[in-house]
Amino acid sequence: MRALTVLVTALWLMLSAALAPTAAAATAIADPDLSRLVNQLAEGGFDEVEAAIGALVATGDDRVSSILDKLGSGDLFVRKADRVVVLTEAAGRELKLTDPVTGADLGMVPKAAVEKIRVNNRLRRTVAAAIGTLTLRSDDPAVRRSAAEAVMKSKDASAIPALDAAIAAEPDEGVKGVMIAARATAVMASDLPEADKLAAVETIGDLGTRDALAMLTSYTGLEGPVGEAARKAATSIESGLLLWDAAQNISYGISLGSVLLLAAIGLAITFGVMGVINMAHGEMVMIGAYTTFVVQEIIRTSAPGLFDYSLLIALPLAFLVSGGIGVLIERSVIRWLYGRPLETLLATWGVSLILQQAVRTIFGAQNREVGNPSWMSGSFMVGELSITWSRLWIIVFSLVVFAGLMLVLKRTTFGLQTRAVTQNRSMASAMGIRTPWVDAFTFGLGSGIAGIAGVALSQIGNVSPNLGQGYIIDSFMVVVFGGVGNLWGTLVGAMTLGIANKLMEPYAGAVLGKILLLVFIILFIQKRPRGLFALKGRAIEA
């Protein structure tokens, strides 16, 4: 048995020795061939370089993708002495050279010993298409999708065979659809028969996207069946995009409505309970935004790892700061002016100017930028509908605030007393409710909610002392249109005005659209002075 083991071992060693030279020879042949093709990138003009790129892609070697990436980014050089293509790395006054194929160290040379391989825009597009072709069979679906998109943009007819093979082997239906679209664009740029191009037009038309429309536009001027098919497909896509545009405007309107809801919801309860025309309400929004700025500045300097939680930390602080200032304003100024609406308007206007100047003194007059946490950054597509995460979270947040306020007013003792004072102040006072403190805390609640609105608004624009002035008029419009003191009316009013404003903007412009909206509200109030949802109560009826 031992002798058999020794014999087998000896045979294995002999076989390995026999095969080793063959493997080494194969490697020795493969690398010089690839190196020769790489060195051709430095020979001749742009046409010759493009031909060399095609030859490299034809090898299918995994190393070609990274080499071409270096070429496209301008990081590929040629050694003047022997015209060998190299990679360079600065090392003091000299350059360290590396073989782009094997990664071997080629020594140090002066900077004047090499020159960059020049590429133009056409070559960059060729490189992008080549890299796309090479990565169509990657293990990562995202890489395969990106590769297909690169081929789609380049319209490289030479990529059709690679796309055919990739489509046949692609398991992901989403990526496969992109590959099919990329093949269609490549077919349109090829010399294939008319039947193939008609099928390609149909495939591109089925995409129904703006990119597809742009692709077809290049062929709508052609004569014959292909041009006619391209024109029909383009018309069909344009019709579909009109619906997507309307949906996009509605989404913008909902986003604007959520912002108006946040800005107006606090004003709705203060105006409804006390009848105070609070022109300083916008400054409560501003204070909430500056509270967010201060929180983020402290986190940046003291605990950068908590930045993604900065808004969650700022929310209660903004509510407390703005609410506390609101209670202070009510106790010091407004309590003496109940029943005198003109005086409250002038007094709160003066308070708003004081608060603006105080903020300018503390933070300066320039805009302050508040950062977006990672979970509020970026956007995503739903068909042709673009939705940003920041706007989506603000919509969700506004509805959460609305639901929370409804729970406070409907399910708490304070909410019961607030509703009692709203419906009949004299009777509520006779029942033992301390209406002055209800007024103070209600004003503080409304101001605190305005501060929370400032936290949200800081995510869609810069923070400045004039931040609140842009929302005070719109807030009053929402409150009056929806019904003074009615939260459901405020919700419906905010969404209605937001959507109407965004639907009119493409046709009338931003300024004229707002003017038309204001005229509509004036006419509406003449017909229904109490708004969409009027409050019920004996004092109100009287």
N, C-alpha and C positions, 0 to 999 in steps of 0.2 A: 504493500500500500504506500509505504514511504517512497519507494522507488518510482511509483506511478506519479506521485505528487511532484517529485523532482523533475520528472520528464515533462509533465504538463507545464511546469514553471519555465523550464528551458525553452520549450516550444513558443510560449507566450513572449518571452524576451526576444527570441529570434524574429517572431512576427512583428513585434513593435519596432525592432531595429530596421526591418525591411520597409515598414510603412512610414516611418518618421521622415526619411528623405523625400518621399512623395508628398506628404502634407506640407513640409517646409517649402518644397518646390512650388506647390500650388499657391502658398501664401506669397512667395517671392514673385510669382507671375502676376497675382492679383494686384498687389500694391503698386508695382511699377506701372501697370496699365492705368490704374486710377490716378496715380501721380502724373502720368503723361497727359491725361485728359484735364486734370486740374491745371497743369502748367499751360495748357492751351488757352486758358482764360486770360493770359497776359500777352497773347499773340494777336496781331492784327487789330482791326477796328471793332466797332460795336457789332457789326454783322457777324464777324468771326467769333466774338465772345458769345453771341446768342447761339451760334451753332455749337460751341463748346458746351454751353449749358444743356442743350438738347442731348448731346452725347453723354453727359454725366447722368442726366435723368434716366437715360436708356439703360444704364448699368443696374439701376435699382438698388445700389449700395446704400446701406443705412447711414453712412457717413456723409453722403452727398448733401443731405438736407442742411446739416450744420455748416458745411462749407459754403453753400449758396446763401445761407442766411448771413454769413460774414461778408460775402460779396455784396449783397443788397444793402447792407448797413455801412459799406465803405471801410471795412476792417480787414480787407485782404490786400496784401502787398506783393511785389515782385522784387527779387534780389537782382540788381542791375548786372552783376558780374556774370551770372549764368542763366538769367531769366527763369529762375525757380520761384514758384509761388509760395509765400510764407505767411505766417501769422506773426505779429510783432507785439512786444510788451515793453514799455518804457522801463529802463534800468539805469537811472542816472542820466549821463550824457549819451549813452548808447542804447541800442535796442536788442532785446533778447528775441531770437528767431525760433519759431516752432514750425514743424512740418504739419500742415493742416490735415493730412491723411493719417499719418501714424502718431502724431503728437510728440515725435522725437525732438529733442533739443538740438538746434542747428547752430548754436553758438551766439556770440555777441558781435555786432557790427555797428559802425557809426550810422547816424540817422540818414546821412546822405547816401548810404549804400543801397537803400531801397526806395521804391516809389509806389504810391497807391494805385491800384487798378481802378480806373475811372469807370463809372456807370452813369447812364442817363435815365430819364424817366421810363423810356421804353424797356430798358434792361431791368429796371426795378420791377416793372409789371411782369416781365418774363420770369424773373426770379420768384416773385410771389406765386405765379401760376405753377412753376416747377416745384416749389416746396409743397404747394397744395396737392399736386399729383403724387408726390412721394409719400405724403402723410395720409392719403386716402385709405390706407389699410392699417392705420394705427390701432392699437388696442383701446385707446381712449375715445369714446363716442364724441366728446367735445372737440377733440383734435380732428377727427374725421369730418365733423360738421364744418369746422373752420376751414379745413382744406377744400371742401366742396364749395364753400362760399368764396374762397379765393379764386377758384377756377371759374365760378360764375361771373365774378367781376372782370376777370381777364379775358373771358370768351376765347379761351385757347382751344382751337380745334384739335391740336395734337394730343389733348388730354382725353379724347373720346374713348380710345381703347382702355385706358386706365380706369375711366369712369364706368365703362361697361362691366369690367371685372369687379370693381368695388361694389356696384349696384347688385350684382348677382350674389355677392357674399355678405351684404350688409344685413344684420339682424334687427337693427333699430329702425322702425318705420319712419320716425321723424327725420333721422339722418338720411335715410333712403330717399325721402321726398326731396330733400335739398340736393342730393346727388342727381336725381332725375331732372330737376330744374337746371342744375349746372350743365348737365349734358345737353339739354335743349338749347341753352345759350351758346354752347360750343358748336352745336349743329348749325345754328343760324349763321355762324361765322365761317362755316366750312364750305367745301365744294360738293357736298352730298346732294343727291337728287331732290327735286322739288317736293316729292311726297314726304321725304324725311323732314323737310323744313316746315311743311304744313302741320305735321304732327308736333313739331317743336313749338310752333306758334300756339297750338291748342294747349300744350303742356304749360307754357308760360302764362297763357291767359287764365288757366285754372288756378294759378297762384293768387290772383286778385290783389296783389300788393302794389305799393308805390314803386318798388324796385322793378317789378314786372312791367308796370306801365312805362317806366323809363327805358327798359329793354326793348319793348315793342315800338316805342316812338321812333327808334332808328330805322324801322322797316315799314312804317306807315306810308312813306312816300314812294315805295316801290310800285311798279306796275305788275299786273298779273295776279294770279291766285294768291301768292304769298303776301303781297301788299294788301290785297283785299281782306285776307284772313287777319292780318295784323291790325288793320283799321277796325274791324268788327270786335276783335278781342280787346283792343284799347278802349273802345266805346263802352263795352261791357264792364271793364275794370273801373272806368271813370264813374259809371252809374253806381257801382258798389261802393266806391270811395266816398261818394256824396253821403251815403248813409253812415259810413264810418266817421266822416267829418262831423255830421250832426251828433253822433254818439260822443265824439270827442268834446264838442262844445257843451253837451249836457254834463259830461264828467267835470269839465271846468266849472260849469255852473253849480254843480253839487259841492265842489271844492270851495268855491267862493261863498256859497250859502252856508257851509259849515263855519267858515271864518266869520261871516256876519252873525251867525247864531252865537258863537262864542263871545263876540264883541257886544251883542245886544241883549243877551239873556240876563246879565246882571242889571242892565238898565231897565229891563222889563219889570223886574220885581220892585226896584226902588221907585220907578215912575208910577207903577200901578198901586203900590201901598201908600206912598206919601204924596204923590202928585207933584214931585219936585223935578223941575227941568234941570238935570245935573249936567252942565257943560264940562265938568271936570272928569266925567266918566272915562274919556279917552286917556287921560293921564293915569288913571288906575291901570289901564292896559299897558301903558308905557312903563310904569313902575314894576309890573310883573316881568316885562321883558328885560329891564335892567337888573332885576334880581337874578334872572337866569344868567345874564352876562357875568355878574359878580361871582355866582356859584361856579361857573366854568373857569373863571380866572383863578379862583382858589384851588380848584381841582387840578388845573394845568401845572400850577407851581408846587402843590403839596402832594397830590395823589393822582398822577396821570392815568393810572390803571382804572380809576373810577369814572373816566370820562363818559363811557357808554351809559352810565347811570346818572349823569348830571341832570337830565331833565326830571327824572324821578325824585331827585333830591330837591330840585328847584320848585317843583309843583307845590308842596305844602308851604315852603318858605314864601313863595310869591303870594299864596292865598293869605297867609298871616300878615305879611307886610302891607299888602294893598288893603286888606280888610281892616287892619288896625288904623291905617291912615283914613280910611272911609269913616270909621266910628269917630275918630278925632274931628274930622270935618263936620260930621253931623252934630256932634255935641257942642262944637265951638261956633259954628256959623249957621247951619241950616235950621237948627231947632228954633231959632228966633224968627224965622221967615216963613213958617207954614201958613198957607192960605194966601200968600203973596207971590204968585208965579213969576212976575217980572223981576222982583227983587232977587228971588232964588236964581234966576237965569243969570243976572248980572253978577251976583256974588260968586256963583260957581265958575263963571267965566274968569273972574279975577283969581280964584283959587287955581284954576288951570294954568294961568300965566305964571303964578308964583311957583307952582310945581315944575313947570318947564324950565324956568330960570334957575331953580335950585338944582335940577339935574344938569344943566349946562355948567353950573359952577363946580359941581362935584366931578362930573365925568367928561366935561368938554362938549363943544358943539358938534364935533365930528361924529360920523356914524361909527357904531361899534358892531363888530361881527361876532355872531354867536354860532358856534360850530354845530354840525349835525352829527349825532351819534351814528355809528355804523349801521344800526338797524333802521335808520331813517334816510340813509343815503341810497342813491341810485334809482333806477326805475325798471319796469318790466312791461312787456307788450301782451295785450290780449287782442289777437287779430291785428288790426291796424290801429288799435287804441293804445296810446302810451299813457301809463299811469306811474307817477312818481311815488315812492314809498313815503316821503314826507307828507304829501297831500293826503294819501290814503290814511295814514295814522292820524292826521288832524281831523279827518271826517269821523273816524272811529272815536277819537277823543271827545269831539264835540257832542256826539250822541251819548257817550258815557257820562259827561258832565250834565247833559240835559236829564238823563235818567236819574242820576244822583240827586239833582235838585228837586225833581218831582217826588222822589222818595222822602226827602227832607220836608217838603211842604205837605205831603199827604200822610206821612206815617209818624211824625214827631209832634210833641207838644208845641214846640216853637212854630212848626208849620201850621198847626191848627190856629194858634193865636195870630199868626200873620194873615191867614185867610180871613179870620174873623175881623181883624182891623181893616183889611181890604174891602170887605163887603159892607161893614157898618161900624165905623170908628166909634160913634157915640155909644152904641149898644155894647160894643166890646169893652169900652171903658167902664160902663155901668156894671158889667159882669165881673169887674175886678182885674181885668187885663191891664198891665202897665203899658199903655200905648206909647209913651215916650221911649221906653227901652226897646219895645218891639220895633219902633222906627229906627233907633240907633243900630240895633243888631241886624235889622233887615238891610239898612244902608251898608253896613259892614259886610254882610253876605254878598250883596250885589257887587261891591267893590272888590271883594276877594275873588269872585268868579271872573271879574274883569282882569285881575292879576293873573289868574290861570290862563285866560285868553292870551295875555301877553307872552306867556311861556310858549304857547303854540305859534303865535305870530312871529316870534323870534326865529323860527325855523324856516320861514319862507321869505325873509328879507332882513335887511340891516336894522339895527336898533338905533334910534335917534330920539332927541327930545320932542320931535314933532310926530312921533309914531302914532299917537292916539288921535291926532287931528284928522288923519285920513279915514277914520272909522266912525267918528262921532255922528256925522250927518247920516251916514248909511244906517247906523244903529237906531237913530230916531225914526227913520223911514220904516225900518223893519218892525219896530214896536208899534207905531201908529197903524201901519198896514195890517198887522196881524191881530191887533186888539190890545189895548193898554192893559198890562197886568196879567195877560193870559199867556202861559208858557207854550201851550200847543199852538196858539196863534203866532207866537214868535218863531217857532220851528217852521211852520208852514210858510210864514211870511219871508223868512230868511232864504229858504230853499226856492221859493217862487221868484223872488227878486234876483237871486243869484243866477238861476237858470235863464230867466228872461233877459238879464243883462248880457250873458255870454252868447245867447242865441241872436241877439240884435247886433252885437259888436261887428261880426263879419260884414254886415250889410250897411249899417249906419255909422260905424266907427265908435270908439270908446266914449268920446265926449258927447256926441249927438245921441248915442244909445242911452247914456245916463240921463240926459235931458228929457228924452221921450219917456223914460221910466218915471221920472219925477212928475211930469205932466200927467201920466196915468194915475199916479198915487193921489195927486190933487183932485182929479176928477172922481176917483174912487171914494175918497173921504167925503166929498160932497154928497155922494149917494149913500154911503154907510159911515157916518162920523165915528162910530165906535170900532171900526175895523172889521176884519173877517170874523173874529170870535169875541163878541162883547161879553164882559163880565156881568153876572147877575147878582142883584142884591137890592135891598130896599133903599139904601142910601144912594146907590147908583141910579136906580129907577127914578128917585126923587130929583 
